[in-house]
């Protein structure tokens, strides 16, 4: 479990993280989202002791990272896949980490197999592609078989097969009861991976909620209705907060009424329906609405 308690981090006059609090629960994949400069990396670095908070605390299993007696066995982190000795092989890199925590050579072999590095285990890391470097970073995070995983942009540089593999890995680790804290800019992938979402913007928490609840708040949720008698249906579902637009095929796009209300009204009046389908907004739409005023860097065309 990760507990962020009133965390604040300032660099001179700039406040990177401003009184942030949230919890990453075991058995759950918690997605961590936010624009560039939102404070995500600073928060993750504070958890593993790489940044010292100006105030507040970041705890792993109730303790600061520096107080953990065997940190690799409690928390595994991928923050920068490039932070490796490029002259070492993948096996040598993992073995060096293992020795510091009395982890067996057998476990080194297990994480190499788990992350698909068997064919390159004896090759120097300096020649790795970005995707293979990410796999090595994930292998290092898994080395101590920790109950808490922190993965910052783990799918960066991976091919579609690799992206799907990270998704399955994160889900399987959470099903084992581990706390999985994962950041990504790929909204479509996060929508398939995360159970819970924490969104930051300009150093503050903008949302801390279940994925489904976040998506349901987006303005673009609607109901698609196809009927041979639209003129008879429209007076039945109208209202001050209801908007109806026509699609190209003649079906109706209704916002402000749910599918049950529309179906009940049509049935009561004997209006036939050929299609009645709820269309939820995507995570990307919900995220963009939430962070619209919290984006620090925006091109002219995005304003």
SULZIQUI-V204942 format. One record per residue. RES is the residue in three letters. SS is DSSP state (@ for helix, = for strand, . for the rest). Layout:
res->{RES/RES}
ss->{SS/SS}
This chain:
res->{UNK/UNK/UNK/UNK/UNK/UNK/UNK/UNK/UNK/UNK/UNK/UNK/UNK/UNK/UNK/UNK/UNK/UNK/UNK/UNK/UNK/UNK/UNK/UNK/UNK/UNK/UNK/UNK/UNK/UNK/UNK/UNK/UNK/UNK/UNK/UNK/UNK/UNK/UNK/UNK/UNK/UNK/UNK/UNK/UNK/UNK/UNK/UNK/UNK/UNK/UNK/UNK/UNK/UNK/UNK/UNK/UNK/UNK/UNK/UNK/UNK/UNK/UNK/UNK/UNK/UNK/UNK/UNK/UNK/UNK/UNK/UNK/UNK/UNK/UNK/UNK/UNK/UNK/UNK/UNK/UNK/UNK/UNK/UNK/UNK/UNK/UNK/UNK/UNK/UNK/UNK/UNK/UNK/UNK/UNK/UNK/UNK/UNK/UNK/UNK/UNK/UNK/UNK/UNK/UNK/UNK/UNK/UNK/UNK/UNK/UNK/UNK/UNK/UNK/UNK/UNK/UNK/UNK/UNK/UNK/UNK/UNK/UNK/UNK/UNK/UNK/UNK/UNK/UNK/UNK/UNK/UNK/UNK/UNK/UNK/UNK/UNK/UNK/UNK/UNK/UNK/UNK/UNK/UNK/UNK/UNK/UNK/UNK/UNK/UNK/UNK/UNK/UNK/UNK/UNK/UNK/UNK/UNK/UNK/UNK/UNK/UNK/UNK/UNK/UNK/UNK/UNK/UNK/UNK/UNK/UNK/UNK/UNK/UNK/UNK/UNK/UNK/UNK/UNK/UNK/UNK/UNK/UNK/UNK/UNK/UNK/UNK/UNK/UNK/UNK/UNK/UNK/UNK/UNK/UNK/UNK/UNK/UNK/UNK/UNK/UNK/UNK/UNK/UNK/UNK/UNK/UNK/UNK/UNK/UNK/UNK/UNK/UNK/UNK/UNK/UNK/UNK/UNK/UNK/UNK/UNK/UNK/UNK/UNK/UNK/UNK/UNK/UNK/UNK/UNK/UNK/UNK/UNK/UNK/UNK/UNK/UNK/UNK/UNK/UNK/UNK/UNK/UNK/UNK/UNK/UNK/UNK/UNK/UNK/UNK/UNK/UNK/UNK/UNK/UNK/UNK/UNK/UNK/UNK/UNK/UNK/UNK/UNK/UNK/UNK/UNK/UNK/UNK/UNK/UNK/UNK/UNK/UNK/UNK/UNK/UNK/UNK/UNK/UNK/UNK/UNK/UNK/UNK/UNK/UNK/UNK/UNK/UNK/UNK/UNK/UNK/UNK/UNK/UNK/UNK/UNK/UNK/UNK/UNK/UNK/UNK/UNK/UNK}
ss->{./=/=/=/=/=/=/=/=/=/=/././=/=/=/=/=/=/=/=/=/=/=/././././=/=/=/=/=/=/./././././@/@/@/@/@/@/@/@/./././././././=/=/=/=/=/=/././=/./@/@/@/./././@/@/@/@/=/=/=/=/././././././././././=/@/@/@/@/@/@/@/@/@/@/@/././././@/@/@/@/@/@/@/@/@/@/./././@/@/@/./././=/@/@/@/././@/@/@/@/@/@/@/@/@/@/@/@/@/./././././=/=/=/=/=/./././././././@/@/@/@/@/@/@/@/@/@/@/@/@/@/@/@/./././=/=/=/=/=/./././@/@/@/@/@/@/@/././=/=/=/=/=/=/././=/=/=/=/=/=/=/@/@/@/@/@/@/./././././=/=/=/=/=/./././@/@/@/@/@/@/@/@/./././././=/=/=/=/./././././=/=/=/=/./././@/@/@/@/@/@/@/@/@/@/@/./././././=/=/=/=/=/./././@/@/@/@/@/@/@/@/@/@/@/@/./././././@/@/@/.}
